[in-house]
Amino acid sequence: MHPAKVKRKSGVVVRAFRRDAAKCSVVELDAPGQPAWPMEKLADEGFFEVFIPGKKIFHHQLRFETSWGDIHQVYNAYSFLPTLSEQDLYLFNEGNEHRIYDKLGAHPRKLGDVPGTAFAVWAPAASRVSLVGNFNGWDARYHPMRPLGGSGVWELFVPDVGEGELYKFAVWDAHGHMRLKTDPYGTRFEGPPNNAAIVHSPRHHTWGDGEWMARRAAQAGNPDRPMSVYEVHIGSWKRNLAEAGRCFTYRELAPMLADYVTDMGFTHIEVMPVAEFPFPGSWGYQVTGYFAPTHRWGTPEDFQFFVDHLHQRGIGIIVDWVPAHFPRDAFALAEFDGTHLYEHADPRLGAHQDWGTLIFNYGRHEVRCFLVASALSWLDRYHIDGLRVDAVASMLYLDYSRKEGEWIPNRYGGRENIEAIAFLRQVNDLVHHYYPGVLTIAEESTAFAKVSHPTSEGGLGFDYKWNMGMMHDTLLYFQKDPVHRKWSHDKLTFGMVYQYSEKFIMVYSHDEVVHLKGSMLAKMGAGTLADKAANLRALYGFVWTYPGKKLLFMGSEFGQRTEWNYDIGLEWQLLQHPEHEGLRLLVRDLNRLYLSEPALSTTDFRPESFRWVNGNDGDHSTISFLRFDAEGRTAWLVVGNFTPVTRTRFHVGVPHKGYWREVLNTNSSYYGGAGFGNHGGRPASTIPSDGFEQSLSLTLPGLSVLVFKWSADAPV
């Protein structure tokens, strides 16, 4: 309905398109009894028009009659004012509307007493945008959307369209070519090969994790707390073997996973990406729905139940978040409005060399706003406790995986991606501002400075950084035959050179057990299954007592024999073998020890809490170090022997007289080892060693790590 003047008479003109209508008329709602104004059918396809003289715009509906005699009376979508304010649009274009996910996309709501859905999409270069779905027969003539000034946003409230409706945007570029695009801000999607968004409000779940959320907020600003993370791929942790190996849903998996993780002593799980993605083989790292849990394992409410249940069981949840790149699928973000809207136009900036994907244009305000909103939406709608940011190194450097001539230097002539760095700082600051206690974690493999330092100190603002260097070094060491390890002893010690430059998490993630790299067990040098299990137990004993938080990929805790396959469940049947069950029991006990002893879990970032006893004994492939609590009331001695040779009367210096209790031995028969040890502990003798005035005379079983505890409160 528009003001109009016909033959010098003022009034309003109403136009409507109803392809199934034989007749159509306009009904004034505020004038009961007023006759309807019949509309003239101008085109056989169903286009109607009427001029109503002497009227200003009024509250109305359309009444239409089909050729088979049905009569319908409906609201006209174009009789409702825009649902976005000028302030919303201003902040979005400025890049500072942090909750734009509540404005763009599809939002079921009432305007007055009229139910419907408000749709909005950003497509600044589009010449036309229409909403299509089942509700209009996927006919783009029905619901052309309205451009909102120069904002680039197109909007329309459609009455009587509610939750469960499928929809897409038909987007015409400047040359008249039309693309069918899914909603960048969609909250739910149908499964492949289809890819429509589904109108859905993610606000239905009634949360029961209030105590957890309060504790989380109280821990804000304290990064040095116990943290042992179990990395999980939801679709392949376990399968329902009774039903042809189908995936468990979020709801089915929640209690099973909570039971297992609680028993194993992990503090958090980290789930590989759950944001919607089209290709299962990408494991979720090629995202097309940045605001929607994938349909594969249930609804948004099912995922909320999953998180809620874990919280109520005392388990935190971290999700992989992927702002580094996105796939080229024609239905999604790529060339969204006919231009390179979300990505760079120049492939030297916008094409990812390794994965065949596209790189976000972090310098564009609205793109930055989109990504910030994605991060915040997972914390708001789904109570997520942490974001592990994937492929940070690829974001930081313009020449990442590029040869000379394949990249464009920044404005200062350097290789750093200035816009991406600014974005990472912004998103980290906003996460910590809005959600105190939520963690951000960088998967970053270079020597970029201050990744896990506050932005106020010139850092990127992450809470933690994955320790990729120590992971690579230790795996290189343990992959060698023990007879050759003496030449690589520095692989165990070099990490301490940079250990306190960042807040590190020690990680053995899914990336280490795919692409023909072999499982963790398969990496463990030569020898029998028993030898490999002993090596892996020794590696875990070393890592769990070394400074840094912990992360282990599922299946690695019990020695999965084959590489991880996203399409099948883990090899749980292996637990019937003592080598595998022993590994699982060791990881469980390492977690329990780690959580119960502050010296091992709350001093990771204090250099004074760590001291080498002997880090130079490469000839014997042994290593020893101390961990101290902040008060100096306890000391922990860790001794590793990484050859099969059992060493007796092996002297290791200690800083205190008295009794040193053997609290863990990876060679214990309980863990599948031979059972050699030190009969519960050793008293310190007066024989000097390793720069100390006293020492312990120890039996060091082959391929083992032993942990001893001294306490000032214990009798001498």
Beta strands, then each sheet from edge to edge (+ up, - down):
strand 1: 2-6
strand 2: 9-17
strand 3: 21-28
strand 4: 37-38
strand 5: 40-43
strand 6: 47-53
strand 7: 60-66
strand 8: 71-75
strand 9: 105-111
strand 10: 114-122
strand 11: 128-133
strand 12: 143-144
strand 13: 146-147
strand 14: 153-159
strand 15: 166-172
strand 16: 178-181
strand 17: 197-198
strand 18: 228-232
strand 19: 239-240
strand 20: 246-247
strand 21: 268-271
strand 22: 275-276
strand 23: 289-293
strand 24: 316-321
strand 25: 386-389
strand 26: 439-442
strand 27: 464-466
strand 28: 504-508
strand 29: 549-553
strand 30: 610-614
strand 31: 622-628
strand 32: 634-641
strand 33: 647-654
strand 34: 659-665
strand 35: 681-683
strand 36: 694-700
strand 37: 704-711
sheet 1: 1+ 2- 6+ 5-
sheet 2: 4+ 3- 7+ 8-
sheet 3: 9+ 10- 14+ 13-
sheet 4: 12+ 11- 15+ 16-
sheet 5: 12+ 11- 15+ 17-
sheet 6: 18+ 21+ 24+ 25+ 26+ 27+ 28+ 29+ 18+
sheet 7: 19+ 20-
sheet 8: 22+ 23-
sheet 9: 30+ 31- 32+ 37- 34+ 35-
sheet 10: 33+ 36-
end
